[in-house]
Amino acid sequence: MTRRGIATRISLVALLASSVAIGILGVGVWVMGGQAFTSLMVQAGDSADHARAMFDQSVTGVLVVALVLAMVASVTLSVILARRLARPLEHIGDAAERVAAGDYRARVPAEGPTELASLGRSFNRMAESLEDQQRLRSDLVANAAHELRTPLTNLEGYLEALRDGVIQADRATYESLLEEAERLVRLARSLDDLAEGDRAARPAHPVDLDLGAVLSSAVELARPTFDVKGISVDRRWPSTLRARADPDHLAQVLANLLQNAIRYTPSGGWVTVSADAGGDPITVSIVNTGEGIPKDDLPRVFERFYRVEKSRDRARGGAGIGLAIVKQLVEAGGGRVGAESAAGRTRFWFSLPGSHQGGATG
């Protein structure tokens, strides 16, 4: 509804209401007041006709002027009110059209009555959310396209070279081709994981389990890779530590975080895996030495396809999906995730509910 439309309609409604009220008042004064005045004048010895004529001459003019002034005041106030209500609505309407056209930067001033100001703030929050989602979608598409382009370009180059006889089809060539194909497969699987999470919200099926045993198993599975890079592993958790989690989700979370630590820990560095048994929830931490994460990048490390340093991460094999999956799985189980980095140490952590039972391992 436009400003003119709402202003006109509010003015007409106010004019109609005031006209009805003034009409009722006028009829009451004209009929009841005239009868009372005539009766009093007759009791005082005047004639009824003369008394009525006096009433008409003295009261009618005043009543007409009062009616006109009241109607003018009513229309003026209604127009002011209508404009005050219409201005924020017009701003919201214009901004909504901009958002519908794809301009998610549109914002409105939070002005007007309390309800309209609240509507303006809600609209701004919605627009900010849509802007963030659009940015994430754009980043995802651009990064996914790049991730696909790199191995496909390498495969194309190898195949063209083989076709033209530039290189020989030896074992090393086939291993390079296989490596690029496996990279595409890993990317496709990661995208499938994210798509599945978006469709089904990755429902968790938590059970009571021995968290210490799960941590030990995850570290042992990653130990060969630690040994190859000469990375020392420090384990810090109680011998008995019970928690509640989905076993499959927990195993994937730990695998992703440990692989992330291995990827960014230099040879000869160390990784510490710890769990805090001080209460509920339980916090699991994985700390590694090496290049830290800039402060401005920390809030975004769990976003899909986000990389702190694009060329560095790509060279180390990261697709920017693992941490997004970690966040998705942990939050599906009711936990939280976080990251900290300072002084050459980076810490990723997540929380788990404590065990509700003291019984058997899940």
C-alpha positions in Angstrom: 0.0 0.0 0.0 1.5 3.4 -0.9 1.8 6.4 1.3 -1.0 8.2 -0.5 -3.2 5.2 -0.3 -2.9 4.6 3.5 -2.9 8.3 4.3 -6.0 8.9 2.2 -7.8 5.9 3.8 -6.8 6.8 7.3 -7.9 10.4 6.7 -11.3 9.3 5.3 -11.9 6.9 8.2 -11.0 9.6 10.7 -13.2 12.1 8.8 -16.1 9.7 8.8 -15.7 8.9 12.5 -15.5 12.5 13.5 -18.5 13.4 11.2 -20.6 10.7 12.8 -19.5 11.8 16.3 -20.1 15.5 15.6 -23.4 14.7 13.8 -24.6 12.8 16.9 -23.5 15.6 19.1 -25.1 18.2 16.8 -28.4 16.4 16.7 -28.3 16.1 20.5 -27.6 19.8 20.9 -30.2 20.8 18.3 -33.0 18.5 19.5 -32.5 18.1 23.2 -30.9 21.4 23.8 -33.5 23.2 21.8 -36.3 21.6 23.7 -34.7 22.3 27.0 -34.1 26.0 26.1 -37.6 26.5 24.8 -39.1 24.9 28.0 -37.1 27.2 30.2 -38.0 30.3 28.2 -41.7 29.4 28.3 -41.5 29.0 32.0 -40.0 32.5 32.1 -43.0 33.9 30.3 -41.7 34.0 26.7 -43.5 32.4 23.8 -42.4 29.0 22.4 -41.9 30.4 18.9 -39.8 33.3 20.1 -37.8 31.0 22.3 -37.1 28.6 19.5 -36.1 31.5 17.1 -33.7 32.8 19.8 -32.1 29.3 20.1 -31.7 28.9 16.4 -30.1 32.3 16.0 -27.7 32.0 18.9 -26.7 28.3 18.8 -26.8 27.4 15.1 -23.9 29.7 14.1 -21.7 28.5 17.0 -22.6 24.9 16.3 -21.7 25.2 12.6 -18.4 26.9 13.3 -17.6 24.2 15.9 -18.4 21.4 13.5 -16.2 22.9 10.8 -13.2 23.4 13.2 -13.6 19.9 14.6 -13.6 18.4 11.1 -10.5 20.4 10.0 -8.7 19.4 13.2 -9.7 15.7 12.7 -8.5 15.6 9.1 -5.2 17.4 10.0 -4.4 15.0 12.8 -5.3 12.0 10.8 -3.1 13.1 7.9 -0.1 13.6 10.3 -0.7 10.2 11.8 -1.1 8.6 8.4 2.2 10.0 7.2 3.9 8.9 10.3 2.6 5.4 9.8 3.1 5.3 6.0 6.7 6.5 5.9 8.3 3.4 7.6 5.9 1.2 5.6 7.0 2.8 2.4 10.7 2.4 3.3 10.1 -1.3 4.1 8.1 -1.7 0.8 10.9 -0.1 -1.2 13.6 -2.2 0.5 11.6 -5.4 0.0 11.4 -4.7 -3.7 15.2 -4.3 -3.7 15.7 -7.5 -1.9 13.3 -9.3 -4.3 15.5 -8.0 -7.1 18.6 -9.4 -5.5 20.0 -6.4 -3.7 20.5 -7.9 -0.2 22.2 -4.8 1.1 18.9 -3.0 1.4 18.2 -1.7 4.9 15.5 0.4 6.5 15.5 2.9 9.4 13.9 1.6 12.6 11.5 4.5 13.0 7.8 5.2 13.7 5.7 3.6 16.4 7.1 0.7 18.5 5.4 -2.0 16.3 6.7 -0.5 13.0 10.2 0.1 14.5 10.3 -3.6 15.5 9.2 -4.5 12.0 12.0 -2.5 10.6 14.6 -4.2 12.8 13.2 -7.6 11.9 13.4 -6.7 8.2 17.0 -5.6 8.6 17.9 -8.9 10.3 16.2 -10.8 7.6 18.1 -8.9 4.9 21.4 -9.4 6.7 20.8 -13.2 6.9 19.9 -13.3 3.2 23.1 -11.3 2.4 25.2 -13.8 4.4 23.5 -16.7 2.7 24.1 -15.2 -0.7 27.7 -14.6 0.1 28.1 -18.2 1.2 26.4 -19.5 -1.9 28.7 -17.4 -4.1 31.8 -18.6 -2.3 30.6 -22.2 -2.4 30.0 -22.1 -6.2 33.3 -20.3 -6.9 35.4 -22.5 -4.7 33.7 -25.7 -5.8 34.3 -24.7 -9.4 37.9 -24.1 -8.7 38.3 -27.4 -6.8 36.9 -29.2 -9.8 38.9 -27.2 -12.3 42.3 -28.0 -10.8 42.2 -31.8 -11.0 40.3 -31.8 -14.2 42.9 -29.5 -15.8 45.7 -31.8 -14.6 43.9 -34.9 -15.9 43.3 -33.1 -19.3 47.0 -32.2 -19.5 48.2 -35.7 -18.7 45.8 -37.3 -21.2 46.7 -34.9 -23.9 50.4 -35.5 -23.3 49.8 -39.3 -23.4 47.8 -38.9 -26.6 50.5 -36.8 -28.3 53.3 -39.1 -27.0 54.9 -36.3 -25.0 55.1 -38.5 -21.9 55.3 -42.2 -21.5 52.6 -44.3 -19.9 54.7 -45.5 -17.0 53.7 -46.3 -13.4 54.4 -42.8 -12.2 52.1 -41.3 -14.8 49.3 -43.7 -13.8 49.8 -42.9 -10.1 49.5 -39.2 -10.9 46.3 -39.7 -12.9 44.9 -41.9 -10.0 45.8 -39.2 -7.5 43.8 -36.6 -9.4 40.9 -38.9 -9.8 40.9 -39.7 -6.1 40.9 -36.0 -5.4 37.7 -35.6 -7.4 36.2 -38.6 -5.6 37.0 -37.1 -2.2 35.5 -33.8 -3.3 32.3 -35.5 -4.6 31.9 -37.4 -1.3 32.4 -34.3 0.8 29.8 -32.5 -1.3 27.4 -35.5 -0.8 28.0 -35.2 2.9 27.1 -31.6 3.0 24.1 -32.1 0.7 22.8 -34.9 2.9 23.2 -32.8 6.0 21.2 -30.0 4.3 18.4 -32.4 3.3 18.1 -34.5 6.5 19.9 -32.3 9.1 22.1 -35.3 9.8 20.1 -36.6 12.7 22.2 -38.0 15.5 21.6 -41.2 17.4 23.5 -40.7 20.6 24.4 -43.5 23.0 26.4 -43.7 26.2 30.0 -44.6 25.3 33.6 -44.7 26.6 35.0 -41.5 25.2 38.5 -42.5 26.2 38.4 -45.6 24.1 37.0 -43.7 21.1 39.8 -41.1 21.4 42.5 -43.9 21.7 41.1 -45.6 18.6 41.1 -42.3 16.6 44.6 -41.5 17.5 45.9 -45.0 16.7 44.2 -44.9 13.3 46.0 -41.6 12.5 49.3 -42.7 14.1 51.0 -44.0 10.8 50.5 -40.5 9.3 51.9 -38.9 12.4 54.9 -41.1 12.3 55.6 -40.4 8.6 55.7 -36.7 9.3 57.6 -37.1 12.6 54.8 -35.5 14.6 54.7 -36.3 18.3 51.3 -37.0 19.8 50.4 -36.2 23.4 47.3 -37.9 24.9 45.6 -36.3 27.9 42.3 -37.8 29.1 41.3 -39.9 32.1 41.3 -43.7 31.8 37.6 -43.7 32.4 35.6 -41.0 30.6 32.0 -41.5 29.6 30.0 -39.3 27.3 26.9 -39.4 25.1 27.3 -39.2 21.3 26.6 -40.8 18.0 29.6 -43.2 17.5 29.7 -42.7 13.7 29.5 -39.0 13.9 32.1 -38.8 16.7 34.5 -41.0 14.7 34.2 -38.7 11.7 34.6 -35.6 13.7 37.8 -36.9 15.3 39.1 -38.2 12.0 38.6 -34.8 10.3 40.1 -32.8 13.2 43.2 -35.1 13.4 43.7 -34.9 9.6 43.4 -31.2 9.8 46.0 -31.1 12.6 48.4 -33.4 10.5 48.0 -31.2 7.4 49.1 -28.0 9.2 51.6 -29.4 11.7 55.2 -29.2 10.3 57.6 -32.1 10.5 58.9 -32.5 14.0 55.9 -30.6 15.6 53.5 -32.0 18.0 49.7 -32.5 18.5 47.9 -32.7 21.8 44.6 -34.5 22.1 42.8 -33.9 25.4 39.4 -34.2 27.0 38.1 -32.3 30.0 36.2 -34.5 32.4 35.4 -31.6 34.7 31.7 -31.5 34.1 28.8 -31.7 31.6 29.3 -31.0 28.8 32.7 -32.6 28.1 35.1 -30.6 26.0 37.5 -32.4 23.6 40.5 -30.4 22.3 43.0 -31.0 19.5 46.0 -28.6 19.6 48.8 -28.5 17.1 51.9 -26.4 16.5 52.6 -24.6 13.3 51.3 -21.7 11.4 48.5 -20.0 13.2 45.1 -18.8 11.9 44.7 -15.0 11.6 42.2 -13.5 14.0 39.9 -12.2 11.3 39.7 -15.7 9.8 38.8 -17.6 13.0 35.1 -16.9 12.8 34.9 -18.4 9.3 37.0 -21.5 9.5 33.9 -23.7 9.8 32.3 -22.3 6.7 32.0 -24.5 3.6 35.0 -24.2 1.3 36.6 -21.5 3.4 40.4 -21.4 3.4 42.7 -19.1 5.5 45.3 -19.0 2.7 43.9 -20.4 -0.5 47.2 -21.4 -2.2 48.7 -22.9 1.0 45.6 -25.0 1.8 45.2 -26.2 -1.8 48.8 -27.3 -1.9 48.2 -29.3 1.3 45.2 -31.0 -0.1 42.4 -29.3 1.8 39.1 -28.6 0.1 37.6 -26.4 2.9 34.8 -28.9 3.7 36.1 -31.0 6.6 35.6 -28.4 9.3 32.1 -27.6 7.9 31.2 -31.3 8.3 32.6 -31.2 11.9 30.4 -28.3 12.8 27.4 -29.9 11.2 27.9 -33.3 13.0 28.7 -31.8 16.4 25.7 -29.4 16.4 23.4 -32.3 15.3 24.3 -34.0 18.5 23.6 -30.9 20.6 27.2 -29.8 21.0 29.3 -26.7 20.0 32.5 -26.2 18.2 35.2 -23.5 18.3 38.7 -22.6 17.2 41.5 -20.6 18.8 45.0 -19.7 17.5 47.8 -17.7 19.0 51.6 -17.9 19.4 52.1 -20.7 16.9 49.5 -23.0 18.5 46.0 -23.7 17.1 43.3 -25.3 19.1 40.1 -26.8 17.7 37.5 -28.0 20.3 34.0 -29.4 20.5 31.7 -30.3 23.3 29.7 -33.5 24.1 27.0 -34.1 26.6 28.1 -36.2 29.6 26.9 -39.8 29.9 23.4 -40.2 31.4 24.2 -43.6 32.7 27.1 -45.3 34.4 26.4 -48.6 32.6 27.8 -50.4 29.6 29.6 -48.8 26.8 27.5 -48.0 23.7 
